[in-house]
């Protein structure tokens, strides 16, 4: 399975066992096979600035992730 999210390990190398937190908050473990993967279609490359927009918006709107 291909999972995109945020690396929870302090550091990792290719093929290391890693822990990832997905955009929806799930915690998933597996082998690191690609860094910042992109889909192979015409929607463009991975844009790091867009990674945190969902969490930021929930905080602004007072959602479940707000403090």
C-alpha positions as CSV (number, residue, x, y, z in Angstrom):
1,X,0.0,0.0,0.0
2,X,1.2,3.5,-0.8
3,X,0.8,6.0,2.1
4,X,1.5,9.7,2.1
5,X,1.9,11.6,5.4
6,X,4.4,12.9,7.9
7,X,7.5,10.9,9.1
8,X,7.4,10.4,12.9
9,X,10.9,8.8,13.1
10,X,13.7,11.2,14.0
11,X,15.5,10.2,10.7
12,X,15.2,7.5,8.2
13,X,16.9,6.0,5.2
14,X,15.5,4.2,2.1
15,X,14.1,0.8,3.0
16,X,14.1,1.6,6.8
17,X,11.0,0.6,8.8
18,X,9.3,3.9,9.5
19,X,6.1,5.3,11.2
20,X,4.0,7.7,9.2
21,X,1.1,9.9,10.4
22,X,-1.4,10.3,7.5
23,X,-3.3,13.5,6.7
24,X,-6.3,12.0,8.5
25,X,-4.3,11.2,11.6
26,X,-3.8,7.5,11.2
27,X,-0.5,6.0,12.3
28,X,0.9,3.5,9.8
29,X,4.2,1.5,9.8
30,X,6.0,0.3,6.7
31,X,9.2,0.5,4.6
32,X,10.3,3.8,3.2
33,X,10.6,3.4,-0.5
34,X,10.2,7.0,-1.8
35,X,10.5,10.5,-0.3
36,X,7.9,13.1,-1.3
37,X,6.3,10.7,-3.8
38,X,4.3,12.1,-6.7
39,X,1.4,10.5,-8.6
40,X,2.2,9.7,-12.2
41,X,-0.4,11.9,-13.9
42,X,-0.6,15.6,-14.9
43,X,-1.7,17.1,-11.6
44,X,2.0,18.2,-10.9
45,X,4.6,17.6,-8.3
46,X,4.3,17.4,-4.5
47,X,4.0,20.9,-2.9
48,X,5.2,20.9,0.7
49,X,3.4,24.1,1.5
50,X,0.1,22.4,1.0
51,X,0.7,19.6,3.5
52,X,-0.4,21.5,6.5
53,X,-3.4,23.5,5.1
54,X,-6.0,21.0,6.4
55,X,-4.8,21.1,10.0
56,X,-4.3,24.9,9.9
57,X,-7.8,25.4,8.6
58,X,-9.3,23.2,11.3
59,X,-7.4,25.2,14.0
60,X,-8.6,28.5,12.5
61,X,-12.2,27.2,12.3
62,X,-12.1,25.7,15.8
63,X,-12.3,22.1,14.8
64,X,-11.3,19.0,16.8
65,X,-7.6,19.7,16.4
66,X,-7.8,23.2,17.8
67,X,-6.3,24.1,21.2
